[in-house]
Each structure stands twice: as structure tokens, then as C-alpha cells.
């Protein structure tokens, strides 16, 4: 009970620091890793550790599913080549490079342990990449590649992790068998993910008629996909990612608007808690981990952590530069189809922050081999993983805005795209009203049509930025903001009156909740309509 109390109080502390990070525009992943450091130096806190077998099941399925849910499938397909090269090629290249460096640097680390460490730190983190790059005005294609890479490379990195772990625990490793099993596990994992995704889409579309049940099912889906895939000895990670991509692409047709609002909110809360919890756990174990590597000198530990972190950072550039330039040199089609800006290549190379997935993989290392002997150098591996996460998040994460500024990259604005899409939607709606509602009562037809005509007229009179795509000076412009703010003020007036009536007991509880929900949905729509530059 005492341990649960400690974790809850620390979660409160992490939540408060996250609030401050939001208020002062400081990346949350960096706050979390620094929280881990702070927790580790607070005296008197207990050592709390989840069972390694539980760590993967608790943390990975929901975090990967959430990342997949917010990845655009169309953008993913359009950038399939660079995403695949980064998510598979770069991960394997990083794994090998880190393994070689660590094996040469640290005498005690065997090749299997070196490859295991390389596999853990090889995949950049989806949450870190999107959190830190948000609001920096990067080109949408670059963001799509970063998000796609961060999603898919978790799968390739964790499969490599699984084989390295098997080589240590089983004591044997045959390369061609591992390659064949990798292919079979991947295909089977994707197939299971598609099957689960299809089954859940049918369930949501045909049988579920309650937003609470629907939200509950979305919380259970990633665990079901992961456990089914693991039961059939395939890639649970790929299954979860595939299920998430499949259902996300169809969420507009299989979910109600109420369940989408509820699901999005609950998933955001859940992933925020899980991200905070994983760094709380590493903070509570870090002191014990440092004590477990006390046989090594402090200077050696510092040098090893710095070297591994440096290798992880440099290897990304060693891979990205030739893999970006060589295809352009060899293919005229690529040169014609894809614009090239060397600055995007530099930003991509500097965006390889590691995060929660690597930390979860490190904490999931077994305590023993075959329940007989201690897992070799477990504390040292976790320490080195934490060094990589800390270094990449703090050094790369904090300096990325500075790098973009020094490269003189104009912020990319998507206001024009949103403006055009809104124009098309409103115009199509007006046409539909004219074509299909002509037999309605005149007053009703007038009121319905005028609502959309007002929207359309405001779009036409909007002062937009002089240049939307970052090739000139980007000026601020507002489209619906003033009108939307006025409507939000009126919604708050309605809500205040409703609250007064509710407190006075003059409104039925069921009616109160219904009207309150209507106002909440209306305010949500108005805030979504607001433009942010």
C-alpha cells in the first residue's frame, strides 16, 4: 500500500511539472526524463519495480497503438521508401554500430549483450519526435517520415531485441534462421493485426451502440492484438501497429462522434500517465541500478554513457546522408517527384530522440536466465540506455529549435490547405442543400442554407497569410477566430444560466446532463474551427 501511495504522489508531481511544461512550451518528454533523475536522488523513496514480464504487456501495446492511431496512413504510404529505409535499415545499422562500439569499449560485454543494447537504443521514440517537433513549422512530409519511422522502427528494433535476448538466454544464435524467423514473425504479426482490426471494425460498426462500451473496447483492442500475436509466436508489436493503422484509417465510419471525443480524451490521459509512470519506475530503480554497477569507476561509467550516446547520434547522420542522396542521384523519377532541401536532411538527422519504448525494453530485461543465474550486466545495460535517452532528449531535443533557426528554415504553414478544404466542404454542402432540400418549408430551408452561406462568405472575405508555404514572410491571419470566440462566449452564457438553474434545483438532472453535453460538443467544434498559426 505504501508503494502505491508513493507512485500516486509522484504521478501528481509529474502531472504538475507537465502542466508547467505546457504553460512554458517546454517538451514533455524532456520533463519526464529529468523527473526520473530527480526522483532517483530523493532520499527515502523505496525501490519499486514491476516484474519484467509485465512491463511489455502493460506499456508497449497502448503506447504503440496510440502512436499508430495518430499516424496518417496516406502519408505513410506516400513516404514508404524513406520510412522503410529509416525504420528497418537505420535500426539495424544502429544496432550493429552500437554493438561494435560497446564490445570494443567495455571488456565485460559479450557480443550478444552488445547486440541487445544496440537493439534497445536503436529505435527513436514516436512520442518524443512528435512532441518536440510540434509547433516548429516543419514540412509536413518531413513530419510524416519522422512519425512513420518512429512507429515502424519500434517493431524492427523490438524484434531485433527479442532475438538478441533469445541468443543470451538460449545460448545459441544462427543468423539465417533468425532472418527467416524474422520474416515469418513479421508477416504473421501483420496478418494477425489486420484480422483483429477487421474483426473490431465489424464489432464497432454492427454491434456497438454505446460510446462508453466503444471506448472500453478501444482500450482493450491493443492488448488483445498483442497477446494473440504473442500466443502464435509472431510479432505482437507489428500486430498492434497494424491494428492501430487499420482502425484509425476507418475511424470516421465505424465510430460515433461522441465515442471519438471520449476515446481521444481517455487515450490522451492514459498515454500521459503511462509515459510518466515508466520514468517514475526508472527513477525509483536508478539508485539501486547505480549501486549495482559500483564495481566500475565513475569516470568509466561517464565515458561509456557519453560514447554510446555519441555513437547513436552520429550513426544517424552516417546513414541518412547517403541514403537520401544516392536514390536521388540514381533515379530521375525521385528527383522530379520529391523536392530536396538539405536542411530537412539535417533536421531529420538531429531528430533521433530516444524515449519511453527504449526505457520499457530495458526495464523488461529478465532478472535471471532460465531461473538459475542472474542476467549478466542487467544494471549496466539499463544505465547505458538511460544515458542515451537523457542525452538525446536533452541535447537534441532542447537544441532542435535552435538548429532550425540557424538553418534559416521558414516555418511551413498549412493554413492554405485548411482554407481550401473548408471552402470545398462548405460549397459542396450548399450544393447538396439546393439539390435535395428544395421541398422543405421555406423558413427551414432558408435557415439551413444561410448558416452555410455565412460560413462561405466569411471564407471569401478572410485575410490570409501572404504566403502559406514558407517561401516568404509569413503574416498572421485570422479566419473564423473572432466569430468563433463570440459564439464561445455565448455558449458560456448558456452554460452559466444552466448551472444556476441546476443549483437552484429547477432543472431535471437528465435534461441538465444532456444540454451540458450539447454545449460541450458545440464548444469543442468552435475551438476546433479556430486557426492557430
C-alpha positions in Angstrom: 0.0 0.0 0.0 2.9 2.3 0.8 4.4 1.8 -2.6 1.1 2.6 -4.3 0.9 5.8 -2.3 4.4 6.8 -3.4 3.7 6.2 -7.0 0.4 8.2 -6.9 2.1 11.1 -5.2 4.9 11.0 -7.8 2.4 10.9 -10.6 0.8 14.1 -9.1 4.3 15.7 -9.2 4.9 14.6 -12.8 1.4 15.9 -13.8 2.2 19.3 -12.2 5.5 19.5 -14.0 3.8 18.6 -17.2 1.4 21.5 -16.6 4.3 23.8 -16.3 5.9 22.4 -19.4 2.7 23.1 -21.3 2.5 26.6 -19.9 6.1 27.5 -20.8 6.2 25.5 -24.0 8.8 23.0 -22.8 8.8 19.5 -24.3 7.1 17.0 -22.0 9.4 14.0 -22.9 12.4 16.1 -21.6 10.4 16.9 -18.4 9.8 13.2 -17.9 13.4 12.1 -18.2 14.5 14.9 -15.9 11.8 13.8 -13.4 13.4 10.3 -13.5 16.7 11.9 -12.5 15.2 14.0 -9.7 13.2 11.0 -8.3 16.4 8.9 -8.2 18.2 11.5 -5.9 15.2 12.0 -3.4 16.3 10.2 -0.2 14.0 7.7 1.5 12.0 6.6 -1.6 11.5 2.8 -1.9 12.8 0.7 -4.8 9.7 -0.2 -6.8 9.9 -2.5 -9.8 7.3 -4.2 -12.0 8.0 -7.8 -13.0 10.0 -7.7 -16.3 7.3 -10.0 -17.9 4.6 -7.4 -17.0 6.4 -4.3 -18.3 6.0 -5.1 -22.0 2.3 -6.1 -21.7 1.4 -3.0 -19.6 3.3 -0.3 -21.5 4.0 -1.3 -25.1 0.6 -2.2 -26.6 -1.2 1.0 -25.5 1.7 3.3 -26.4 2.3 1.8 -29.8 -1.4 1.7 -30.5 -1.9 5.3 -29.7 1.1 6.3 -31.9 -0.3 4.2 -34.8 -3.8 5.8 -34.3 -2.4 9.3 -34.9 -0.3 8.3 -37.9 -1.7 9.2 -41.3 -2.0 6.0 -43.5 -2.0 8.1 -46.7 1.2 10.0 -45.6 2.7 6.7 -44.5 2.1 5.2 -48.0 3.4 8.2 -49.8 6.6 8.2 -47.8 7.0 4.4 -47.7 10.5 4.4 -49.2 12.3 6.8 -46.7 10.2 5.4 -43.8 11.2 1.8 -44.6 14.9 2.7 -45.1 15.0 4.5 -41.8 12.7 2.2 -39.8 14.5 -1.0 -40.8 17.8 -0.2 -42.4 18.8 2.5 -39.9 17.6 0.5 -36.9 19.8 -2.5 -38.0 22.7 -0.2 -38.8 22.5 1.5 -35.4 22.2 -1.9 -33.7 25.4 -3.2 -35.3 27.3 0.1 -34.8 26.4 0.4 -31.1 27.1 -3.3 -30.6 30.6 -3.0 -32.1 31.4 0.2 -30.2 30.2 -1.2 -26.8 32.0 -4.5 -27.4 35.3 -2.7 -28.1 34.8 -0.2 -25.3 33.6 -2.4 -22.4 35.6 -5.6 -21.9 32.9 -7.4 -19.9 30.2 -7.1 -22.5 29.8 -10.1 -24.8 28.6 -9.9 -28.4 25.0 -11.0 -27.6 24.8 -8.4 -24.8 26.3 -5.7 -27.1 23.7 -6.5 -29.8 21.0 -6.5 -27.1 21.9 -3.0 -26.0 22.1 -1.9 -29.7 18.6 -3.2 -30.3 17.2 -1.4 -27.3 18.6 2.1 -28.2 18.2 1.8 -32.0 14.6 3.0 -32.4 13.8 6.7 -31.9 10.6 7.4 -30.0 7.4 8.4 -31.7 6.1 10.4 -28.7 9.4 12.3 -28.3 9.6 13.1 -32.0 6.1 14.4 -32.3 6.2 16.3 -29.0 9.5 18.1 -29.7 8.9 18.9 -33.4 5.3 20.1 -32.8 4.9 23.8 -33.5 8.3 24.2 -35.2 6.8 24.7 -38.6 8.5 21.7 -40.3 7.5 20.5 -43.7 4.5 18.0 -43.4 6.4 15.4 -45.4 9.3 15.5 -43.0 6.9 15.2 -40.1 5.2 12.2 -41.8 8.6 10.5 -42.3 9.6 11.1 -38.6 6.3 9.8 -37.3 6.2 6.8 -39.7 9.8 5.9 -38.8 9.2 6.2 -35.1 6.2 3.9 -35.4 7.7 1.2 -37.6 11.2 1.2 -36.1 9.8 0.2 -32.7 8.7 -3.0 -34.4 12.0 -3.7 -36.1 14.0 -2.7 -33.0 12.0 -4.8 -30.7 12.2 -7.9 -33.0 16.0 -7.5 -33.0 15.8 -7.1 -29.2 13.8 -10.4 -28.9 16.4 -12.3 -31.0 19.3 -10.9 -29.1 17.6 -11.8 -25.8 17.0 -15.3 -27.2 20.7 -15.7 -28.1 21.6 -14.8 -24.5 19.0 -17.0 -22.7 19.2 -20.0 -25.1 23.0 -19.7 -25.7 22.8 -20.1 -29.4 22.1 -17.9 -32.5 22.1 -18.9 -36.2 21.9 -15.9 -38.5 20.0 -17.4 -41.4 17.4 -19.0 -39.0 17.0 -15.6 -37.3 16.5 -13.9 -40.7 13.9 -16.5 -41.8 12.1 -16.3 -38.4 12.1 -12.5 -38.6 10.3 -12.6 -41.9 7.8 -15.2 -40.8 7.1 -13.5 -37.5 6.6 -10.1 -39.3 4.2 -11.5 -41.9 2.2 -13.4 -39.3 2.1 -10.4 -36.9 0.8 -8.1 -39.7 -1.8 -10.7 -40.7 -3.0 -11.1 -37.1 -3.1 -7.3 -36.7 -5.2 -7.0 -39.8 -7.5 -9.8 -38.7 -8.0 -8.2 -35.2 -8.5 -4.8 -36.9 -11.2 -6.1 -39.3 -13.0 -8.0 -36.5 -13.1 -4.9 -34.3 -14.3 -2.7 -37.1 -17.2 -5.1 -37.7 -18.0 -5.1 -34.0 -17.8 -1.4 -33.7 -19.9 -0.8 -36.8 -22.5 -3.5 -36.4 -23.0 -4.2 -32.8 -21.8 -1.4 -30.5 -24.3 1.3 -29.8 -22.9 2.9 -26.6 -20.0 5.3 -26.5 -18.7 4.0 -23.1 -18.6 0.4 -24.3 -17.0 1.6 -27.6 -14.3 3.4 -25.7 -13.7 0.4 -23.4 -13.2 -1.8 -26.5 -10.6 0.6 -27.9 -8.7 0.4 -24.6 -8.7 -3.5 -24.8 -8.0 -3.8 -28.5 -4.2 -3.3 -28.4 -3.8 -5.8 -25.6 -5.9 -8.4 -27.5 -3.9 -7.9 -30.7 -0.6 -8.1 -28.8 -1.5 -11.2 -26.8 -3.0 -13.1 -29.7 0.1 -12.4 -31.8 2.4 -13.5 -29.0 0.4 -16.6 -28.4 1.1 -17.6 -32.0 4.8 -16.7 -31.6 4.7 -13.8 -34.0 5.4 -10.1 -33.6 3.0 -8.6 -31.1 4.5 -5.2 -31.8 3.7 -5.3 -35.5 0.2 -6.7 -34.8 -0.6 -3.8 -32.5 0.8 -1.2 -35.0 -1.2 -2.8 -37.9 -4.4 -2.9 -35.9 -4.0 0.7 -34.9 -3.3 1.8 -38.5 -6.2 -0.2 -39.9 -8.8 1.1 -37.4 -7.5 4.7 -37.4 -8.0 4.8 -41.2 -11.7 3.8 -40.7 -12.5 5.6 -37.5 -14.6 8.2 -39.4 -17.1 5.5 -40.4 -17.1 3.0 -37.5 -17.2 5.4 -34.5 -19.8 7.9 -33.4 -18.8 11.5 -32.8 -19.4 11.0 -29.1 -17.1 8.0 -28.9 -14.4 9.7 -30.9 -14.4 12.7 -28.5 -14.4 10.4 -25.4 -11.9 8.0 -26.9 -9.4 10.7 -27.8 -9.6 12.3 -24.4 -9.2 9.0 -22.5 -6.3 7.8 -24.7 -4.5 11.1 -24.2 -4.9 10.7 -20.4 -3.8 7.1 -20.4 -0.7 7.6 -22.5 0.3 10.6 -20.4 0.1 8.5 -17.3 2.0 5.6 -18.8 4.8 7.9 -20.0 5.0 9.4 -16.6 4.9 6.0 -14.8 7.7 4.5 -16.8 10.1 7.3 -15.9 8.9 7.2 -12.3 9.8 3.5 -12.2 13.2 4.1 -13.7 13.7 6.9 -11.2 12.8 4.6 -8.3 15.2 2.0 -9.5 18.1 4.2 -10.7 19.8 4.4 -7.3 19.8 0.6 -7.0 21.0 0.3 -10.6 23.9 2.7 -9.9 24.7 0.7 -6.8 24.6 -2.5 -8.9 27.4 -1.1 -11.2 29.5 0.2 -8.3 32.4 -2.1 -9.3 33.1 0.3 -12.2 34.7 3.7 -11.7 32.5 6.8 -12.0 34.7 8.1 -14.8 34.4 4.9 -16.8 30.6 4.9 -16.4 30.5 8.5 -17.6 32.7 7.8 -20.6 30.8 4.7 -21.6 27.4 6.6 -21.4 28.8 9.5 -23.4 30.4 7.3 -26.1 27.3 5.2 -26.6 25.1 8.3 -26.8 27.6 9.9 -29.3 27.6 6.8 -31.5 23.7 6.7 -31.5 23.7 10.4 -32.6 26.5 10.2 -35.3 25.3 6.9 -36.8 22.0 8.5 -37.8 23.8 11.1 -39.9 26.2 8.5 -41.4 23.1 6.6 -42.6 20.8 9.5 -43.5 23.1 11.5 -45.8 24.0 8.7 -48.3 20.5 7.1 -48.2 19.0 10.4 -49.0 21.4 11.5 -51.8 22.1 8.2 -53.6 18.5 7.4 -54.6 18.1 10.9 -55.9 21.3 10.5 -57.9 20.2 7.2 -59.4 16.5 7.9 -60.0 15.3 10.8 -62.2 11.7 10.0 -61.1 12.6 10.7 -57.4 14.4 13.9 -58.4 11.3 15.1 -60.3 8.7 13.9 -57.7 10.4 14.9 -54.4 11.7 18.4 -53.6 15.1 18.4 -52.0 16.3 20.7 -49.2 19.5 19.7 -47.4 18.2 21.5 -44.3 15.4 18.9 -44.0 18.1 16.2 -44.1 19.9 17.9 -41.2 16.8 18.3 -39.1 15.9 14.7 -39.7 19.3 13.6 -38.6 19.1 15.7 -35.5 15.6 14.4 -34.6 16.6 10.9 -33.4 15.4 11.3 -29.7 15.0 8.1 -27.8 12.3 7.7 -25.2 9.7 5.5 -23.5 9.9 2.4 -25.7 13.7 2.0 -25.2 13.1 2.5 -21.4 10.4 -0.1 -21.3 12.5 -2.5 -23.2 15.4 -2.0 -20.8 13.2 -2.5 -17.7 11.7 -5.6 -19.3 15.1 -7.4 -19.3 14.7 -10.6 -17.3 16.2 -10.8 -13.8 17.6 -14.3 -14.4 18.4 -16.7 -17.2 16.3 -19.8 -17.0 15.5 -19.1 -13.4 19.0 -20.2 -12.4 21.6 -17.5 -12.8 21.4 -13.7 -12.8 21.0 -11.9 -16.1 24.5 -10.7 -17.0 25.2 -6.9 -16.6 21.5 -6.0 -16.5 22.1 -2.9 -14.4 24.9 -1.7 -16.7 22.6 -2.1 -19.7 19.8 -0.2 -18.1 22.2 2.6 -17.1 23.6 2.9 -20.6 20.0 3.0 -22.1 19.1 5.8 -19.6 22.2 7.7 -20.6 21.2 7.5 -24.3 17.7 8.7 -23.6 18.8 11.5 -21.3 21.5 12.7 -23.8 19.3 12.5 -26.9 16.3 14.2 -25.3 18.2 16.9 -23.5 20.9 17.7 -26.1 19.0 17.1 -29.3 15.5 17.9 -28.0 16.5 21.3 -26.5 18.7 22.3 -29.4 16.4 21.3 -32.3 14.6 24.7 -32.4 18.0 26.4 -32.3 19.2 24.2 -35.2 16.1 25.1 -37.3 16.6 28.7 -36.6 20.3 28.6 -37.5 19.4 26.8 -40.8 17.0 29.7 -41.5 14.1 27.4 -42.3 10.9 29.3 -42.9 8.0 27.9 -40.9 5.7 25.9 -43.0 2.0 26.9 -42.7 -0.9 24.6 -43.5 -3.5 27.4 -43.3 -3.9 27.5 -47.0 -4.7 23.8 -47.2 -7.2 24.0 -44.4 -8.8 27.1 -46.0 -9.2 25.3 -49.3 -10.6 22.2 -47.7 -13.2 24.3 -45.7 -14.1 26.0 -49.0 -14.8 22.8 -50.7 -16.8 21.3 -47.9 -19.0 24.3 -47.4 -19.6 24.8 -51.1 -20.5 21.1 -51.5 -22.9 21.3 -48.6 -24.6 24.3 -50.1 -25.0 22.5 -53.4 -26.4 19.5 -51.6 -29.0 21.7 -49.8 -30.0 23.3 -53.1 -30.3 19.9 -54.9 -32.0 17.9 -52.2 -33.9 20.1 -49.8 -35.9 22.2 -52.2 -39.2 20.8 -51.0 -38.6 21.8 -47.4 -40.6 24.5 -45.7 -39.2 27.9 -46.9 -38.3 29.2 -43.5 -36.5 25.9 -42.6 -34.7 25.9 -46.0 -33.6 29.5 -45.6 -32.2 29.0 -42.0 -30.3 25.9 -43.0 -28.9 27.4 -46.2 -28.0 30.7 -44.6 -25.9 29.0 -42.0 -23.5 27.6 -44.6 -23.7 30.7 -46.8 -22.5 32.8 -43.8 -19.5 30.4 -43.4 -18.8 30.5 -47.1 -18.9 34.3 -47.2 -16.6 34.6 -44.3 -14.1 32.3 -46.0 -14.1 34.5 -49.1 -13.5 37.7 -47.0 -10.8 36.2 -44.9 -7.4 37.9 -44.7 -5.0 35.0 -45.2 -1.2 35.0 -44.8 0.6 36.4 -47.8 2.4 33.1 -48.4 1.2 29.8 -46.9 4.1 27.6 -47.7 7.0 29.3 -46.1 8.8 30.9 -49.0 8.3 34.4 -47.9 7.4 36.4 -44.8 4.5 34.6 -43.1 2.0 37.1 -41.8 -0.6 36.3 -39.2 -4.2 36.0 -40.4 -7.5 35.0 -38.8 -10.3 33.2 -40.5 -13.0 32.3 -38.0 -11.4 33.3 -34.7 -13.4 36.5 -33.9 -16.7 34.9 -34.9 -15.9 31.7 -33.1 -14.8 33.5 -29.9 -18.1 35.4 -29.8 -20.0 32.1 -30.2 -17.9 30.5 -27.4 -18.8 33.5 -25.2 -22.5 32.9 -25.9 -22.1 29.2 -25.1 -20.5 30.1 -21.8 -23.5 32.4 -21.1 -25.8 29.4 -21.8 -23.8 27.2 -19.6 -23.7 29.7 -16.7 -27.5 30.0 -16.8 -27.9 26.2 -16.9 -25.6 25.9 -13.9 -27.6 28.5 -12.0 -30.8 26.6 -12.7 -29.2 23.3 -11.8 -28.0 24.6 -8.4 -31.5 26.1 -7.8 -33.0 22.6 -8.5 -35.2 23.9 -11.3 -33.8 21.6 -14.0 -34.0 17.8 -14.2 -30.7 16.1 -13.8 -31.1 14.1 -17.1 -32.0 17.3 -19.0 -29.1 19.1 -17.4 -26.6 16.5 -18.4 -28.0 16.4 -22.0 -27.9 20.1 -22.5 -24.5 20.3 -20.8 -23.1 17.7 -23.3 -24.6 19.6 -26.2 -22.9 22.8 -25.1 -19.6 20.9 -24.6 -19.8 19.4 -28.1 -20.6 22.8 -29.6 -17.7 24.5 -27.8 -15.4 21.7 -28.9 -16.5 22.3 -32.5 -15.9 26.0 -32.2 -12.4 25.6 -30.7 -11.6 23.1 -33.5 -12.6 25.7 -36.0 -10.2 28.3 -34.6 -7.0 28.8 -36.5 -3.6 28.6 -35.0 -0.6 29.9 -36.8 
